[in-house]
Amino acid sequence: ISGFGGSLVHVSRYEKTGPSLIKAAREAVLPLNEADAIFIPEGGRVPAILLKALRDGGAALEDKQVIGSGQWKNLEAESQLLEGAVFAGNDDRAFRPFRDRYRAAFYADPPVTAGLVYDTIVMANELSSRNSASPFLAGLIETPGGFRGVTGPFRFSGSGKSQRGL
């Protein structure tokens, strides 16, 4: 956060129980006055519960940007408090056919790691087809255009870190 000019105002920790969520929200009400955004990385019913508890505790949410994670793909609650919230997640258009093939073969939904492993194999295959003699040279792996996988586009930097398109 500080690398992009921001600062972390407060972190609330909680168990996935109603009383723990309410307590965490109450602890965050005062520090939230200094914040521009609220990041809730949990999915399910948790975002709606936390936002309601913050509002009920006196937090002014109108001028705060609510931000979520990919876990928000499976929100289990509708709430006006979630209107205008944003979250980063994978584009499912490429993942759906993979998921369908996986279901047909294994009679279950694929875990997240299955898509990542599949993408690694696709990348290795593509690198081998580009340069069969030395497919895993850093310059080939770190191609700026990256690779397109079932979990979305991705590429590797010179530092070895991956970047994913969300």
N, C-alpha and C positions, 0 to 999 in steps of 0.2 A: 504494500500500500504506500509506504513512504517513498518508494522508488518512483511513484507516479504523482508525488506531491500531496498525498493524502495522509491521514493519520487515523490510527485505530483508537476509537473512543472507549469502547467497552466490549467485553466478551462475557456472555452468559452461558453457563453450563447447566445442563438439566438431564434428568432421567426422562424416559418416555412415559411419564405419568402425569395426569392432570395437575395435582398439587405441585409437582416439581416444575412444570411448565409455567404455572401461575407465579411461583416464587421467582423464577428466572426473569420473567417479564417485569415483575415489580422492581427487581434490582436494577433493571435497565432503564426505567422511566426517567430518572434524573439525568444520567449520562446521555440519554437520547436527545436531550435538548441541544447538545453540542454537535450532533451528527447530521449529515446530509442524507445518509442512506442507512437502511437496515438490511443486513444480509442474513437470510435464513436458509442454510444449506440442506435442510431436512424436507422430505416430501410428506405424502400422506395427509393427515389432518393437522399436523404440527404448525404449518405457517398460519392457517386461519386461527387456531387456538392462541398462538403467541401474539398475533396482531390484535385480536380481541382483548386479550389480557393487558396488552400495552395501552390500548385505548381506554379500557375500563380503569386502568391505573392512573390515567391523566396525561398520557403521552399525546402530544400533538403530532399526528401522523400525516396530516394534509401536505406538508412541505417536505416529506421524506420519500426518497425513492426506495421502494422495496425491491430487493434483488434475491433471486433464488438460484438453485443449482439444477443440474440435470435430474435430480431427484424429484423435481416438480412435475415431471411428465406423468407422475401418478398421484396428483393431488386428489384427495378424497373429500374435499369440502368446497362449496361455493361460498364466497363471501365478498361483499362489496369492498372490504378492506384489501382484497387482492387485485382490484381493478387498477390498471396502470403498472402493475408489477412486471418485472422482466426476469427472464432466466435464460441461461445458455444450455443448449442441449444438442444432441446429434440430430442430423437430418435423417429421418426414418426411411426416406424413399429408397436408399441403397440397402438399408438393413432389412427391410421387410422381406425381399426375396430370399435372403440368407436365412432369416428366421423361419420362413416357411419350409425351406429345404431341411433345416435342422429339425424342425418339428416332425416332418415326414420320416426322417431317419431315426430320431431318438424319442419321439412321443413326448417331448417336453420343450419348454422355451429355452433358448440358449442363454447361458450366463454371459455377462458382459465380457468376460475373458475369452469366450469362444470367438466373438467377433474380432477381438484384438489379435488373437492367435491367427485367425484366418487372414487378417490384413498383413501380418508379418510374412505369412507364406506367399501371399500375392506379391508383396514387395520383393521378396527373395527371387521369385519367379521372374518378375519384371527386370530385376538387376541382372539375372543370369542371361536373359534374352538380349540385353543391351551389350553385355561384354562377358561372354562365356569363359574366357581365359582368367579374368580377375573380376568377378562380379561385385565383390564387396569392398572395393576401394572407397576411401572416405569421400572422394569427390563425387562418386556415383550415389552414395547413400545420402549425401548432403545436397543433392540437387535442389535448387531453389523452388522448382515447380512441385516438388514433393511427389506424393503418391495418392491415389484415390482408392479408399478401401470401403468395406461395407459399413464401417463405423464413421465414415466421412473422410475428408481430405486430411493428410498429415505430412509433415516433413521433419527432418532432423537438422539441427544447427551444428556449427563447428564445435560447440561445447558439448555435444552429445545429447542435448535436451530436445525433446520432441515438441512440436507445435501442432495443435489440432484445430481444424475448422469447426466451429460450433454454430 
